[in-house]
Amino acid sequence: MARATASAAIDLAPHGIRVNCIGPGAIDTRDGSLEPLHVVSH
């Protein structure tokens, strides 16, 4: 996914279009443990 995003960003940059990539998954914390990604609803 990251390589496809980078390729799209390079192709679209001359047109002033920015490309972002968001990949769900575990988050590496400062203490080295992995915490699952979760969404908090209010």
Secondary structure, DSSP 8 states (H G I E B T S, - for coil): -HHHHHHHHHHHGGGT--------S-EE-TTS-EE-------
